[in-house]
Amino acid sequence: MKQAACRMSPAICHGLQALGVRVVCIDARQAHQSLKALKANKTDPHDAAGLAQLARTGFYKEVHVKSPAAHCVRSVITARNHLIEARVRLVQPSVSSLVQVRARHSSTA
């Protein structure tokens, strides 16, 4: 089975492999460019026919699907980065206003 890469690709790919199905995940950007070259109207049936044509001709680039453990690590790193960005957004205005108040206070003294 061939499938284009998307957000659900890892779960679908590993689930099908666990069932014993051979899965090839293809590069979505390359598939999009190939389908665009066909100049067909953008509909699901045309996309399916185009992807089937790519599979028949072998004109696709296979991509590696990372392990579930690698996806968990990436999720933790992303969550950490979001928390750091939120902390910076919350703390920076407070620090700036404290510095301004301190500067005004020291200039009047």
C-alpha positions in Angstrom: 0.0 0.0 0.0 1.3 3.5 -0.9 0.2 6.6 1.0 1.2 10.3 0.8 2.8 11.7 3.9 0.5 13.7 6.3 0.1 14.3 10.0 -1.6 10.9 10.5 0.9 9.0 8.4 3.0 7.6 11.3 -0.1 6.2 13.1 -1.6 4.8 9.9 1.8 3.4 8.6 2.7 1.7 11.9 -0.8 0.4 12.4 -0.9 -1.2 8.9 2.6 -2.6 9.3 1.5 -4.2 12.6 -1.2 -6.0 10.6 1.4 -7.3 8.2 0.6 -4.9 5.3 3.5 -3.6 3.3 3.4 0.2 3.4 5.3 2.8 1.4 4.9 6.4 2.4 5.6 8.9 -0.4 6.7 12.5 -0.3 3.6 14.7 -0.4 5.4 17.7 -2.0 6.7 15.6 -4.9 3.3 13.8 -5.3 1.6 17.2 -5.3 3.9 18.5 -8.0 3.4 15.4 -10.1 -0.4 15.6 -9.8 -0.3 19.3 -10.6 1.6 18.5 -13.8 -1.4 16.3 -14.9 -3.5 19.5 -15.1 -6.6 17.6 -14.1 -9.3 19.3 -12.0 -8.5 19.0 -8.3 -11.0 16.4 -7.0 -10.6 13.3 -4.8 -11.2 10.9 -7.7 -8.6 12.7 -9.9 -6.1 12.7 -7.0 -6.7 8.9 -6.4 -6.2 8.2 -10.1 -3.1 10.3 -10.2 -1.6 8.6 -7.1 -2.5 5.2 -8.6 -0.6 6.3 -11.7 2.4 7.3 -9.6 2.3 3.9 -7.9 2.1 2.0 -11.2 5.0 3.9 -12.8 7.1 4.0 -9.7 7.6 7.7 -10.1 7.5 8.7 -6.4 10.0 9.4 -3.7 9.7 7.2 -0.6 10.0 8.9 2.8 11.1 7.4 6.1 8.4 7.2 8.8 9.9 7.8 12.2 9.3 5.4 15.1 6.5 6.2 17.6 9.3 6.8 20.2 10.8 9.5 18.0 7.4 11.1 17.6 7.0 11.1 21.3 10.3 12.9 21.8 9.4 15.4 19.1 6.1 16.1 20.9 7.8 16.7 24.2 10.4 19.0 22.6 7.6 21.0 20.8 5.5 21.3 24.0 8.6 22.5 25.9 9.3 25.1 23.2 5.7 26.4 23.4 6.0 26.7 27.2 9.2 28.6 27.0 7.7 31.0 24.4 4.6 31.5 26.6 6.8 32.2 29.6 8.9 34.8 27.7 5.7 36.5 26.4 4.4 36.7 30.0 7.6 37.7 31.8 9.1 40.1 29.3 6.5 42.8 29.6 6.6 42.6 33.4 10.4 43.0 33.4 10.2 45.9 31.0 7.7 47.7 33.1 9.7 47.1 36.3 12.8 48.5 34.6 10.9 51.6 33.5 9.5 52.1 37.0 12.9 51.7 38.5 14.4 54.1 36.0 11.8 56.7 36.8 12.2 56.2 40.5 16.0 56.6 40.4 15.8 59.7 38.1 13.5 61.5 40.6 15.7 60.7 43.6 
